[in-house]
């Protein structure tokens, strides 16, 4: 599957530019033409291109000089030089300067398209190699317990299809890992895997991030920006925390899912896109739909095959594997000596509630590997490393209010109050993060605090 490419064509001959651009556009690519090398250098400062074609003999700056300049400037796009006056010495010199290929005029359409396809494939392999090195050991589903076996079976069942998947789970349970696993097992695995965290992008910028924008579309738009949908062409687009996407943006996303095309901000024509969309959220989408905070029609588009990720506290049988995996990982990345964990240490970790799930476990393991004085991490060291505000005993009492007395309503209110207080302290009074962790709107969170008699100003005062 060949993805669409944005090509830069540099040649002083107008007929050659017209011929090349027409051939590429008929093949589905996008071509920008330029009649001199100096102007091409300026374009490369504001726009990103997938492949660059340049003539060698041009007035002013030659193709070889152009090649040397842009490579010295750090341009990563593959460069193919073309010439009607080619010789072996020129081709060898071009290769030494960093040219991917050297073509002789006249050029056949088949040869041109094959060259683009090879250049894109090489770029993709280089990108994947860099990504694999970066991800080594980081993006791996670990665990052999019942819950993980069930999850892996569901991933294998849905990965080979084009079905849209909605990945559900608490923060830190590994939703992006699952999305990557689906992509890696799909027919799109050789194409890009692109991610966007909807909660991390300001509302006024999310449209540009998803769909891209044209130069001059708004203040600060110094050049064309290719959006996530186009970046994921032929591959997979993972939209994390879709429950936090602004409602106005949800309508535009729905149209893309229905029509299979995007329109860049400031653009005047739609662009066809082909990407499998996977979504994830820690929030209850059905509740959001009921409160009109999430579009019902979009819900039915993305909630086709839900995958539920169990929280870490419900995976006690996987702790030994997970701890060993994280211990190897942090030791390798930091050049530390690998540490083992005693049975008592594993048992202490299992008793903790893990509100931050896998992300929190990895951080605790890294802390323990760094600070452990012996070859093996002990239970005592684990107890010291775990947060004091949510110790094993507190976690047990918070998750099981059986020790309380009174009516069901009174016990429920007491439990809600304790949960809110724990989250407020854990997030250091950052109420937006507290609301996000509990799946509440900020306004609802403040009302809940008032109902439960939680005085935030008093809590903030030092004792």
C-alpha beads as a LAMMPS data file, in Angstrom:
LAMMPS data file: protein, C-alpha beads

463 atoms
462 bonds

1 atom types
1 bond types

-500.0 500.0 xlo xhi
-500.0 500.0 ylo yhi
-500.0 500.0 zlo zhi

Masses

1 110.0

Atoms # bond

1 1 1 0.000 0.000 0.000
2 1 1 1.712 3.197 -1.205
3 1 1 0.786 6.290 0.776
4 1 1 0.261 9.703 -0.754
5 1 1 3.392 11.835 -0.718
6 1 1 4.104 15.561 -0.744
7 1 1 6.824 16.089 -3.358
8 1 1 9.052 19.080 -4.130
9 1 1 10.105 19.377 -7.794
10 1 1 12.993 21.727 -8.620
11 1 1 13.880 22.420 -12.282
12 1 1 14.463 25.523 -14.358
13 1 1 12.567 24.017 -17.310
14 1 1 8.823 24.805 -17.162
15 1 1 7.884 21.909 -19.451
16 1 1 9.722 19.390 -17.260
17 1 1 7.994 20.733 -14.150
18 1 1 4.579 20.527 -15.814
19 1 1 5.218 16.973 -17.030
20 1 1 6.518 15.699 -13.685
21 1 1 3.827 17.358 -11.580
22 1 1 1.072 16.017 -13.832
23 1 1 2.413 12.444 -13.618
24 1 1 2.673 12.581 -9.831
25 1 1 -0.750 14.154 -9.312
26 1 1 -2.421 11.561 -11.521
27 1 1 -0.838 8.920 -9.271
28 1 1 -2.422 10.558 -6.210
29 1 1 0.606 12.464 -4.915
30 1 1 0.816 16.179 -4.174
31 1 1 3.517 18.129 -6.029
32 1 1 4.932 21.588 -5.348
33 1 1 7.025 23.013 -8.194
34 1 1 9.915 25.458 -8.005
35 1 1 12.031 26.854 -10.857
36 1 1 15.234 27.609 -8.907
37 1 1 17.257 26.154 -6.034
38 1 1 17.340 29.325 -3.933
39 1 1 13.551 29.456 -3.780
40 1 1 13.465 25.727 -2.984
41 1 1 15.715 26.299 0.042
42 1 1 13.242 28.934 1.307
43 1 1 10.311 26.523 0.843
44 1 1 12.097 23.824 2.841
45 1 1 12.380 26.203 5.786
46 1 1 8.599 26.506 6.092
47 1 1 7.200 23.272 4.623
48 1 1 7.870 19.577 5.031
49 1 1 8.234 17.338 1.966
50 1 1 8.404 13.544 1.729
51 1 1 10.646 13.384 -1.365
52 1 1 12.627 16.032 -3.281
53 1 1 13.419 15.865 -7.018
54 1 1 15.982 18.332 -8.363
55 1 1 17.617 18.967 -11.711
56 1 1 21.423 19.138 -11.617
57 1 1 22.213 21.847 -14.189
58 1 1 20.364 25.055 -13.339
59 1 1 21.278 28.754 -13.550
60 1 1 22.483 30.221 -10.277
61 1 1 22.728 27.402 -7.776
62 1 1 23.237 23.926 -9.250
63 1 1 21.431 20.796 -8.056
64 1 1 24.630 19.510 -6.418
65 1 1 25.077 22.765 -4.489
66 1 1 21.398 22.672 -3.526
67 1 1 21.788 19.075 -2.284
68 1 1 24.833 19.902 -0.176
69 1 1 23.158 22.963 1.361
70 1 1 19.938 21.253 2.430
71 1 1 21.749 18.189 3.806
72 1 1 23.995 20.466 5.866
73 1 1 20.826 22.209 7.091
74 1 1 19.498 18.876 8.386
75 1 1 16.774 18.164 5.809
76 1 1 15.885 14.473 6.217
77 1 1 13.734 14.017 3.097
78 1 1 15.317 11.770 0.425
79 1 1 16.684 13.688 -2.586
80 1 1 16.666 12.332 -6.161
81 1 1 18.740 14.216 -8.715
82 1 1 17.806 14.239 -12.406
83 1 1 19.869 15.375 -15.382
84 1 1 20.066 15.210 -19.139
85 1 1 23.857 15.534 -18.964
86 1 1 24.591 12.707 -16.538
87 1 1 27.881 10.874 -16.246
88 1 1 29.339 8.388 -13.768
89 1 1 31.498 10.974 -11.949
90 1 1 28.489 13.237 -11.411
91 1 1 26.389 10.337 -10.087
92 1 1 29.131 9.226 -7.682
93 1 1 29.581 12.787 -6.417
94 1 1 25.823 13.163 -5.890
95 1 1 25.697 9.909 -3.915
96 1 1 28.543 11.050 -1.665
97 1 1 26.675 14.276 -0.979
98 1 1 23.643 12.273 0.166
99 1 1 21.437 11.795 -2.920
100 1 1 19.257 8.688 -2.751
101 1 1 19.188 8.163 -6.521
102 1 1 20.346 9.732 -9.794
103 1 1 18.046 9.585 -12.834
104 1 1 18.749 10.398 -16.466
105 1 1 16.393 12.370 -18.696
106 1 1 14.103 11.612 -20.430
107 1 1 12.152 10.121 -17.525
108 1 1 9.447 7.478 -17.843
109 1 1 6.384 7.718 -15.612
110 1 1 6.832 4.143 -14.362
111 1 1 10.423 4.842 -13.350
112 1 1 9.422 8.044 -11.549
113 1 1 6.620 6.375 -9.562
114 1 1 8.810 3.398 -8.671
115 1 1 11.518 5.773 -7.439
116 1 1 9.015 7.593 -5.214
117 1 1 7.698 4.291 -3.864
118 1 1 11.231 3.106 -3.029
119 1 1 12.108 6.425 -1.392
120 1 1 8.973 6.335 0.763
121 1 1 9.629 2.727 1.740
122 1 1 13.206 3.550 2.758
123 1 1 12.071 6.588 4.778
124 1 1 9.433 4.498 6.515
125 1 1 11.969 1.789 7.381
126 1 1 14.350 4.393 8.815
127 1 1 11.518 5.927 10.852
128 1 1 10.442 2.512 12.104
129 1 1 14.015 1.646 13.030
130 1 1 14.335 4.833 15.075
131 1 1 10.965 4.193 16.676
132 1 1 11.825 0.594 17.516
133 1 1 15.042 1.704 19.188
134 1 1 13.115 4.291 21.162
135 1 1 10.365 1.873 22.084
136 1 1 12.618 -1.077 22.887
137 1 1 11.173 -2.644 25.974
138 1 1 8.736 0.215 26.562
139 1 1 5.752 -0.884 24.495
140 1 1 5.155 -4.476 25.475
141 1 1 2.076 -6.155 26.918
142 1 1 3.244 -8.132 29.946
143 1 1 1.257 -10.647 31.984
144 1 1 -0.013 -14.215 31.779
145 1 1 -2.961 -14.013 34.171
146 1 1 -6.570 -14.711 33.267
147 1 1 -7.410 -11.045 32.575
148 1 1 -4.433 -10.563 30.247
149 1 1 -5.079 -13.800 28.380
150 1 1 -8.657 -12.687 27.748
151 1 1 -7.481 -9.246 26.605
152 1 1 -4.862 -10.683 24.215
153 1 1 -7.454 -13.034 22.724
154 1 1 -9.760 -10.079 22.059
155 1 1 -6.900 -8.115 20.480
156 1 1 -6.099 -11.031 18.162
157 1 1 -9.781 -11.318 17.238
158 1 1 -10.261 -7.675 16.255
159 1 1 -6.795 -6.684 14.978
160 1 1 -7.102 -8.214 11.503
161 1 1 -10.354 -6.398 10.740
162 1 1 -11.133 -2.740 10.045
163 1 1 -13.547 -2.598 13.000
164 1 1 -13.296 0.516 15.142
165 1 1 -12.160 -0.232 18.677
166 1 1 -12.854 1.780 21.835
167 1 1 -10.290 1.033 24.559
168 1 1 -11.613 1.674 28.057
169 1 1 -9.692 1.751 31.311
170 1 1 -8.386 3.856 34.146
171 1 1 -5.480 6.231 33.648
172 1 1 -2.191 4.347 33.390
173 1 1 -3.617 0.930 32.494
174 1 1 -1.820 0.812 29.129
175 1 1 -4.439 1.908 26.616
176 1 1 -1.836 3.094 24.097
177 1 1 0.016 -0.233 24.438
178 1 1 -3.171 -2.034 23.455
179 1 1 -3.721 0.307 20.495
180 1 1 -0.154 -0.372 19.304
181 1 1 -0.703 -4.109 19.709
182 1 1 -3.811 -3.906 17.513
183 1 1 -1.896 -1.942 14.881
184 1 1 1.092 -4.312 14.960
185 1 1 -1.205 -7.313 14.402
186 1 1 -3.217 -5.648 11.612
187 1 1 -2.762 -5.513 7.841
188 1 1 -1.741 -1.866 8.305
189 1 1 1.280 -2.736 10.481
190 1 1 3.807 -1.537 7.860
191 1 1 2.178 1.896 7.713
192 1 1 2.341 4.720 10.305
193 1 1 0.904 4.549 13.824
194 1 1 0.010 8.128 14.832
195 1 1 -1.291 9.244 18.222
196 1 1 -3.101 12.317 19.537
197 1 1 -4.093 12.926 23.162
198 1 1 -7.322 14.911 22.875
199 1 1 -7.063 16.101 26.487
200 1 1 -3.580 17.548 25.966
201 1 1 -4.368 19.809 22.986
202 1 1 -6.083 23.185 23.533
203 1 1 -9.580 23.340 22.054
204 1 1 -8.593 26.084 19.599
205 1 1 -5.742 23.977 18.158
206 1 1 -7.200 20.481 17.983
207 1 1 -8.746 20.982 14.526
208 1 1 -5.370 22.022 13.097
209 1 1 -3.666 19.063 14.816
210 1 1 -6.135 16.567 13.376
211 1 1 -6.805 18.011 9.919
212 1 1 -3.783 20.249 9.301
213 1 1 -3.713 23.820 8.054
214 1 1 -2.546 25.847 5.077
215 1 1 0.029 28.605 5.203
216 1 1 -1.556 31.839 6.439
217 1 1 -4.696 30.084 7.736
218 1 1 -4.331 31.926 11.043
219 1 1 -1.818 34.069 12.907
220 1 1 1.378 32.083 13.300
221 1 1 0.665 29.641 10.462
222 1 1 3.989 30.259 8.710
223 1 1 3.728 27.150 6.540
224 1 1 1.526 24.216 5.667
225 1 1 0.991 21.716 8.491
226 1 1 -0.037 18.143 7.712
227 1 1 -2.577 16.903 10.242
228 1 1 -2.692 13.600 12.097
229 1 1 -5.189 12.029 9.674
230 1 1 -2.897 12.607 6.706
231 1 1 0.165 11.551 8.701
232 1 1 -1.592 8.250 9.429
233 1 1 -2.411 7.613 5.768
234 1 1 -2.733 3.868 5.201
235 1 1 -2.043 3.185 8.879
236 1 1 -3.681 3.750 12.249
237 1 1 -4.704 6.928 14.085
238 1 1 -5.058 6.529 17.859
239 1 1 -7.183 9.198 19.564
240 1 1 -6.519 8.976 23.287
241 1 1 -8.924 10.508 25.818
242 1 1 -11.612 11.072 23.202
243 1 1 -14.063 11.741 26.025
244 1 1 -12.290 15.087 26.535
245 1 1 -12.702 16.222 22.919
246 1 1 -14.725 19.467 22.647
247 1 1 -18.299 18.862 21.444
248 1 1 -17.868 21.226 18.475
249 1 1 -14.863 19.187 17.321
250 1 1 -16.791 15.938 17.726
251 1 1 -19.123 16.970 14.889
252 1 1 -16.163 17.545 12.552
253 1 1 -14.583 14.221 13.525
254 1 1 -17.881 12.461 12.836
255 1 1 -17.955 13.910 9.324
256 1 1 -14.437 12.633 8.618
257 1 1 -15.349 9.149 9.829
258 1 1 -18.433 9.168 7.597
259 1 1 -16.954 10.789 4.482
260 1 1 -13.328 9.618 4.625
261 1 1 -11.960 13.078 3.846
262 1 1 -10.576 16.076 5.734
263 1 1 -10.347 19.750 4.917
264 1 1 -7.291 21.578 6.214
265 1 1 -7.885 24.792 8.131
266 1 1 -7.668 27.529 5.523
267 1 1 -7.961 24.996 2.701
268 1 1 -10.448 25.141 -0.157
269 1 1 -10.705 21.477 -1.114
270 1 1 -11.185 18.176 0.728
271 1 1 -8.344 15.668 1.010
272 1 1 -9.148 11.944 0.927
273 1 1 -7.774 10.012 3.911
274 1 1 -7.487 6.329 4.691
275 1 1 -6.663 5.579 8.313
276 1 1 -8.099 3.150 10.824
277 1 1 -9.253 5.088 13.872
278 1 1 -8.851 3.623 17.363
279 1 1 -10.039 5.593 20.390
280 1 1 -9.542 5.358 24.134
281 1 1 -10.840 7.022 27.272
282 1 1 -10.828 6.640 31.056
283 1 1 -14.294 8.208 31.188
284 1 1 -17.746 6.603 30.920
285 1 1 -18.846 7.561 27.406
286 1 1 -22.410 6.367 27.960
287 1 1 -22.767 8.758 30.901
288 1 1 -21.295 11.573 28.817
289 1 1 -23.840 10.843 26.076
290 1 1 -26.654 10.948 28.635
291 1 1 -25.403 14.374 29.817
292 1 1 -25.069 15.638 26.211
293 1 1 -21.309 16.014 26.741
294 1 1 -20.566 13.501 23.984
295 1 1 -22.425 13.177 20.683
296 1 1 -24.603 10.079 20.466
297 1 1 -23.970 9.644 16.722
298 1 1 -20.192 9.793 17.248
299 1 1 -20.511 7.329 20.143
300 1 1 -22.131 4.797 17.822
301 1 1 -19.347 5.348 15.267
302 1 1 -16.450 4.716 17.654
303 1 1 -17.990 2.355 20.230
304 1 1 -18.161 -0.668 17.922
305 1 1 -15.834 -3.091 19.723
306 1 1 -15.146 -2.019 23.331
307 1 1 -12.031 -3.390 25.027
308 1 1 -11.989 -3.133 28.812
309 1 1 -8.562 -2.938 30.460
310 1 1 -8.477 -4.192 34.047
311 1 1 -6.866 -1.931 36.652
312 1 1 -3.587 -3.141 38.124
313 1 1 -5.145 -3.941 41.507
314 1 1 -7.242 -6.626 39.753
315 1 1 -4.148 -8.329 38.270
316 1 1 -2.312 -9.705 41.343
317 1 1 -1.111 -12.762 39.420
318 1 1 0.833 -10.528 36.979
319 1 1 2.827 -8.549 39.555
320 1 1 5.951 -10.736 39.541
321 1 1 6.202 -10.560 35.719
322 1 1 5.495 -6.839 35.591
323 1 1 7.987 -5.969 38.317
324 1 1 10.713 -8.093 36.702
325 1 1 9.976 -6.480 33.311
326 1 1 10.152 -2.912 34.666
327 1 1 13.271 -3.712 36.721
328 1 1 15.081 -4.982 33.601
329 1 1 13.862 -2.007 31.616
330 1 1 14.994 0.743 33.990
331 1 1 18.320 -1.007 34.684
332 1 1 19.033 -1.284 30.944
333 1 1 18.031 2.296 30.156
334 1 1 20.101 3.790 32.980
335 1 1 23.080 1.448 32.944
336 1 1 22.286 0.207 36.458
337 1 1 22.800 -3.246 37.878
338 1 1 19.585 -5.254 37.703
339 1 1 17.900 -5.922 41.067
340 1 1 15.653 -8.809 42.040
341 1 1 12.532 -8.409 44.199
342 1 1 11.919 -10.683 47.178
343 1 1 8.619 -12.524 47.638
344 1 1 7.819 -10.201 50.509
345 1 1 8.444 -7.177 48.295
346 1 1 6.061 -8.526 45.631
347 1 1 3.398 -9.205 48.266
348 1 1 3.725 -5.650 49.605
349 1 1 3.306 -4.267 46.086
350 1 1 0.230 -6.445 45.545
351 1 1 -1.481 -5.008 48.633
352 1 1 -1.215 -1.412 47.423
353 1 1 -4.235 0.086 45.582
354 1 1 -2.257 1.499 42.575
355 1 1 -4.440 4.465 41.585
356 1 1 -1.849 5.262 38.879
357 1 1 -1.792 1.647 37.623
358 1 1 1.106 0.530 35.380
359 1 1 2.586 4.011 35.103
360 1 1 2.795 4.325 38.872
361 1 1 4.191 0.793 39.259
362 1 1 6.996 1.521 36.824
363 1 1 7.915 4.698 38.701
364 1 1 7.976 2.857 42.039
365 1 1 10.103 0.038 40.584
366 1 1 12.567 2.582 39.182
367 1 1 12.785 4.275 42.582
368 1 1 13.386 0.941 44.316
369 1 1 16.031 -0.240 41.840
370 1 1 17.856 3.054 42.336
371 1 1 17.683 3.116 46.130
372 1 1 17.917 -0.581 47.090
373 1 1 21.100 -1.222 49.074
374 1 1 21.231 -5.012 48.596
375 1 1 21.039 -7.309 45.576
376 1 1 17.344 -7.900 46.266
377 1 1 14.620 -5.349 47.060
378 1 1 12.968 -6.074 50.427
379 1 1 9.399 -5.644 51.685
380 1 1 10.587 -2.916 54.090
381 1 1 12.053 -0.915 51.216
382 1 1 8.780 -1.251 49.312
383 1 1 6.763 0.056 52.277
384 1 1 9.050 3.078 52.529
385 1 1 8.764 3.793 48.794
386 1 1 4.962 3.647 48.591
387 1 1 3.102 6.967 49.032
388 1 1 2.240 7.678 52.650
389 1 1 -1.120 9.202 51.692
390 1 1 -2.278 5.924 50.190
391 1 1 -0.605 3.162 52.156
392 1 1 -1.697 -0.452 51.960
393 1 1 -3.920 -0.084 55.003
394 1 1 -5.519 3.129 53.699
395 1 1 -6.054 1.534 50.299
396 1 1 -7.865 -1.370 51.920
397 1 1 -10.137 0.850 53.987
398 1 1 -10.906 3.101 51.002
399 1 1 -11.818 0.201 48.756
400 1 1 -13.841 -1.588 51.449
401 1 1 -15.978 0.615 53.724
402 1 1 -17.267 -2.390 55.637
403 1 1 -15.777 -1.011 58.857
404 1 1 -18.112 1.988 58.727
405 1 1 -21.418 2.081 60.563
406 1 1 -24.771 3.669 59.883
407 1 1 -27.260 3.640 57.017
408 1 1 -26.281 2.808 53.444
409 1 1 -26.619 6.480 52.481
410 1 1 -24.354 7.551 55.342
411 1 1 -21.752 4.918 54.485
412 1 1 -21.867 5.898 50.805
413 1 1 -21.407 9.570 51.667
414 1 1 -18.488 8.742 53.964
415 1 1 -16.869 6.648 51.248
416 1 1 -17.300 9.403 48.617
417 1 1 -15.787 11.950 51.001
418 1 1 -12.712 9.777 51.626
419 1 1 -12.219 9.143 47.901
420 1 1 -12.444 12.868 47.123
421 1 1 -10.024 13.798 49.905
422 1 1 -7.510 11.161 48.773
423 1 1 -7.631 12.354 45.151
424 1 1 -7.409 16.057 46.131
425 1 1 -4.306 15.425 48.215
426 1 1 -2.782 13.068 45.638
427 1 1 -3.100 15.738 42.921
428 1 1 -1.913 18.518 45.274
429 1 1 -5.200 20.463 44.959
430 1 1 -5.000 20.601 41.131
431 1 1 -8.774 20.376 40.683
432 1 1 -8.688 19.883 36.904
433 1 1 -6.585 16.751 37.362
434 1 1 -8.814 15.593 40.237
435 1 1 -11.905 15.997 38.066
436 1 1 -10.242 14.144 35.194
437 1 1 -9.142 11.286 37.466
438 1 1 -12.681 10.870 38.818
439 1 1 -14.416 11.319 35.461
440 1 1 -16.257 14.459 36.607
441 1 1 -16.766 17.936 35.213
442 1 1 -14.931 20.568 37.305
443 1 1 -18.213 22.298 38.184
444 1 1 -19.682 18.982 39.343
445 1 1 -16.578 18.312 41.435
446 1 1 -16.890 21.621 43.289
447 1 1 -20.611 20.983 43.940
448 1 1 -19.757 17.530 45.243
449 1 1 -17.197 18.999 47.642
450 1 1 -19.815 21.430 48.967
451 1 1 -22.372 18.629 49.389
452 1 1 -19.879 16.523 51.354
453 1 1 -18.718 19.401 53.536
454 1 1 -15.165 19.527 52.127
455 1 1 -13.724 23.009 52.740
456 1 1 -10.941 23.366 50.156
457 1 1 -9.622 26.631 51.638
458 1 1 -9.242 25.062 55.079
459 1 1 -7.495 22.016 53.603
460 1 1 -4.988 24.241 51.808
461 1 1 -3.986 26.088 55.004
462 1 1 -0.820 24.710 56.616
463 1 1 -1.397 23.142 60.017

Bonds

1 1 1 2
2 1 2 3
3 1 3 4
4 1 4 5
5 1 5 6
6 1 6 7
7 1 7 8
8 1 8 9
9 1 9 10
10 1 10 11
11 1 11 12
12 1 12 13
13 1 13 14
14 1 14 15
15 1 15 16
16 1 16 17
17 1 17 18
18 1 18 19
19 1 19 20
20 1 20 21
21 1 21 22
22 1 22 23
23 1 23 24
24 1 24 25
25 1 25 26
26 1 26 27
27 1 27 28
28 1 28 29
29 1 29 30
30 1 30 31
31 1 31 32
32 1 32 33
33 1 33 34
34 1 34 35
35 1 35 36
36 1 36 37
37 1 37 38
38 1 38 39
39 1 39 40
40 1 40 41
41 1 41 42
42 1 42 43
43 1 43 44
44 1 44 45
45 1 45 46
46 1 46 47
47 1 47 48
48 1 48 49
49 1 49 50
50 1 50 51
51 1 51 52
52 1 52 53
53 1 53 54
54 1 54 55
55 1 55 56
56 1 56 57
57 1 57 58
58 1 58 59
59 1 59 60
60 1 60 61
61 1 61 62
62 1 62 63
63 1 63 64
64 1 64 65
65 1 65 66
66 1 66 67
67 1 67 68
68 1 68 69
69 1 69 70
70 1 70 71
71 1 71 72
72 1 72 73
73 1 73 74
74 1 74 75
75 1 75 76
76 1 76 77
77 1 77 78
78 1 78 79
79 1 79 80
80 1 80 81
81 1 81 82
82 1 82 83
83 1 83 84
84 1 84 85
85 1 85 86
86 1 86 87
87 1 87 88
88 1 88 89
89 1 89 90
90 1 90 91
91 1 91 92
92 1 92 93
93 1 93 94
94 1 94 95
95 1 95 96
96 1 96 97
97 1 97 98
98 1 98 99
99 1 99 100
100 1 100 101
101 1 101 102
102 1 102 103
103 1 103 104
104 1 104 105
105 1 105 106
106 1 106 107
107 1 107 108
108 1 108 109
109 1 109 110
110 1 110 111
111 1 111 112
112 1 112 113
113 1 113 114
114 1 114 115
115 1 115 116
116 1 116 117
117 1 117 118
118 1 118 119
119 1 119 120
120 1 120 121
121 1 121 122
122 1 122 123
123 1 123 124
124 1 124 125
125 1 125 126
126 1 126 127
127 1 127 128
128 1 128 129
129 1 129 130
130 1 130 131
131 1 131 132
132 1 132 133
133 1 133 134
134 1 134 135
135 1 135 136
136 1 136 137
137 1 137 138
138 1 138 139
139 1 139 140
140 1 140 141
141 1 141 142
142 1 142 143
143 1 143 144
144 1 144 145
145 1 145 146
146 1 146 147
147 1 147 148
148 1 148 149
149 1 149 150
150 1 150 151
151 1 151 152
152 1 152 153
153 1 153 154
154 1 154 155
155 1 155 156
156 1 156 157
157 1 157 158
158 1 158 159
159 1 159 160
160 1 160 161
161 1 161 162
162 1 162 163
163 1 163 164
164 1 164 165
165 1 165 166
166 1 166 167
167 1 167 168
168 1 168 169
169 1 169 170
170 1 170 171
171 1 171 172
172 1 172 173
173 1 173 174
174 1 174 175
175 1 175 176
176 1 176 177
177 1 177 178
178 1 178 179
179 1 179 180
180 1 180 181
181 1 181 182
182 1 182 183
183 1 183 184
184 1 184 185
185 1 185 186
186 1 186 187
187 1 187 188
188 1 188 189
189 1 189 190
190 1 190 191
191 1 191 192
192 1 192 193
193 1 193 194
194 1 194 195
195 1 195 196
196 1 196 197
197 1 197 198
198 1 198 199
199 1 199 200
200 1 200 201
201 1 201 202
202 1 202 203
203 1 203 204
204 1 204 205
205 1 205 206
206 1 206 207
207 1 207 208
208 1 208 209
209 1 209 210
210 1 210 211
211 1 211 212
212 1 212 213
213 1 213 214
214 1 214 215
215 1 215 216
216 1 216 217
217 1 217 218
218 1 218 219
219 1 219 220
220 1 220 221
221 1 221 222
222 1 222 223
223 1 223 224
224 1 224 225
225 1 225 226
226 1 226 227
227 1 227 228
228 1 228 229
229 1 229 230
230 1 230 231
231 1 231 232
232 1 232 233
233 1 233 234
234 1 234 235
235 1 235 236
236 1 236 237
237 1 237 238
238 1 238 239
239 1 239 240
240 1 240 241
241 1 241 242
242 1 242 243
243 1 243 244
244 1 244 245
245 1 245 246
246 1 246 247
247 1 247 248
248 1 248 249
249 1 249 250
250 1 250 251
251 1 251 252
252 1 252 253
253 1 253 254
254 1 254 255
255 1 255 256
256 1 256 257
257 1 257 258
258 1 258 259
259 1 259 260
260 1 260 261
261 1 261 262
262 1 262 263
263 1 263 264
264 1 264 265
265 1 265 266
266 1 266 267
267 1 267 268
268 1 268 269
269 1 269 270
270 1 270 271
271 1 271 272
272 1 272 273
273 1 273 274
274 1 274 275
275 1 275 276
276 1 276 277
277 1 277 278
278 1 278 279
279 1 279 280
280 1 280 281
281 1 281 282
282 1 282 283
283 1 283 284
284 1 284 285
285 1 285 286
286 1 286 287
287 1 287 288
288 1 288 289
289 1 289 290
290 1 290 291
291 1 291 292
292 1 292 293
293 1 293 294
294 1 294 295
295 1 295 296
296 1 296 297
297 1 297 298
298 1 298 299
299 1 299 300
300 1 300 301
301 1 301 302
302 1 302 303
303 1 303 304
304 1 304 305
305 1 305 306
306 1 306 307
307 1 307 308
308 1 308 309
309 1 309 310
310 1 310 311
311 1 311 312
312 1 312 313
313 1 313 314
314 1 314 315
315 1 315 316
316 1 316 317
317 1 317 318
318 1 318 319
319 1 319 320
320 1 320 321
321 1 321 322
322 1 322 323
323 1 323 324
324 1 324 325
325 1 325 326
326 1 326 327
327 1 327 328
328 1 328 329
329 1 329 330
330 1 330 331
331 1 331 332
332 1 332 333
333 1 333 334
334 1 334 335
335 1 335 336
336 1 336 337
337 1 337 338
338 1 338 339
339 1 339 340
340 1 340 341
341 1 341 342
342 1 342 343
343 1 343 344
344 1 344 345
345 1 345 346
346 1 346 347
347 1 347 348
348 1 348 349
349 1 349 350
350 1 350 351
351 1 351 352
352 1 352 353
353 1 353 354
354 1 354 355
355 1 355 356
356 1 356 357
357 1 357 358
358 1 358 359
359 1 359 360
360 1 360 361
361 1 361 362
362 1 362 363
363 1 363 364
364 1 364 365
365 1 365 366
366 1 366 367
367 1 367 368
368 1 368 369
369 1 369 370
370 1 370 371
371 1 371 372
372 1 372 373
373 1 373 374
374 1 374 375
375 1 375 376
376 1 376 377
377 1 377 378
378 1 378 379
379 1 379 380
380 1 380 381
381 1 381 382
382 1 382 383
383 1 383 384
384 1 384 385
385 1 385 386
386 1 386 387
387 1 387 388
388 1 388 389
389 1 389 390
390 1 390 391
391 1 391 392
392 1 392 393
393 1 393 394
394 1 394 395
395 1 395 396
396 1 396 397
397 1 397 398
398 1 398 399
399 1 399 400
400 1 400 401
401 1 401 402
402 1 402 403
403 1 403 404
404 1 404 405
405 1 405 406
406 1 406 407
407 1 407 408
408 1 408 409
409 1 409 410
410 1 410 411
411 1 411 412
412 1 412 413
413 1 413 414
414 1 414 415
415 1 415 416
416 1 416 417
417 1 417 418
418 1 418 419
419 1 419 420
420 1 420 421
421 1 421 422
422 1 422 423
423 1 423 424
424 1 424 425
425 1 425 426
426 1 426 427
427 1 427 428
428 1 428 429
429 1 429 430
430 1 430 431
431 1 431 432
432 1 432 433
433 1 433 434
434 1 434 435
435 1 435 436
436 1 436 437
437 1 437 438
438 1 438 439
439 1 439 440
440 1 440 441
441 1 441 442
442 1 442 443
443 1 443 444
444 1 444 445
445 1 445 446
446 1 446 447
447 1 447 448
448 1 448 449
449 1 449 450
450 1 450 451
451 1 451 452
452 1 452 453
453 1 453 454
454 1 454 455
455 1 455 456
456 1 456 457
457 1 457 458
458 1 458 459
459 1 459 460
460 1 460 461
461 1 461 462
462 1 462 463
